[in-house]
Amino acid sequence: MKTHSSNNTLICYSVSGESAELIKLINVFINNDDITIASITGNEISTVARMSRYSLTYKEQEYWIHRYYELSSQISEFYITEALISVLNNRNSK
């Protein structure tokens, strides 16, 4: 049994979960046993969510201008991140 030499987590954010750049980045780390991949995305069946060991999803309407400029709100992602940090800080302080 191989043991992990580190405790690293790659947290990926994506509204659609289909960003080509992010998928390419995840592919670099997906077979690395020292990296745990987690995602926060607006699409629970997206490529990014399926590639992640842990996936948190939310519902947020996507807004695009001219197909290339995404103006979707990132507030949901930051709220989830802040809540996770708070839980972890409280757990570690006990």
N, C-alpha and C positions, 0 to 999 in steps of 0.2 A: 504494500500500500504506500503510495507516494504522499508525503506530507507537504503542506504548503510552507514555503519559506517566508511568506509575507502575508499581510492581511489587506490587500488592495481591492478597492471597488471602483469601477468605472461607471459613473452615473450619466446616462444619456437622456437628453431632453429633445422631444420632437412633437409638434402638434399632430402631424399626419402619421408619423412613424414610418415614412417612406422616403426620407431624405437620402439621396444617393451618396452624398458625402459622408453622412453618418453611418450608413450601412457599410461603406468601404472601410471606415475606421474600426467599426466593431469587428469586421472580418480579421483585422490585424490581431485582435486580442481574444477572439472566441475560443481558440484552442489552448490558451495559456492558463494552466491550472492555478497560477498565482494571482489571477485577476477574476473577480466576480463582476459580472455585467448586470447592471440594474437600469431600468428605463422608467421614465415618466412621460407618458404619451397620451394623446387624445384618441388613440385607436387601438383597442385591445387585441385586434387580430392583425395588426400591422407587422411588417417585416422586422422592425426594431423590437417590438414587444416579443415576438416569437424567438428572436435571437438572444434575448435577455434571460438570465436565470430568475430575476425578479422583475416584475413589471407592474407599475401602478398606473391606472388609467383614470381619465376624467373626461367630461363632456364639455367641449368648447367649440363654438362655431368658427370655422376658418374664414378669413377675409383675405382676398387677393386682389391686387390691382395689376392689370395687364399680364396676368398669368405668372409674373416673375417676382412680384413684390408682396411678400406675405406680411399682413398687418394684424394677424391673430393675436389676441391677448395672451401674455405669458404669466398672468397673475396666478392662475391655477397651479402652474408648475412651481412657482416660487412659494406659494402657500404650502404645498405638499412638502417641499424641501425644508422650509422653516419648521413645520410640524415634526418632521423626522429628526431634525437637529435637536429640537426641544426634548423629544422623547429620549434620544440617546444621551443628551446631557443629564437629564434627570436620572436615568438608569446608571450612568457612570458615577454620579455624585453620591450614590448610596453605599 
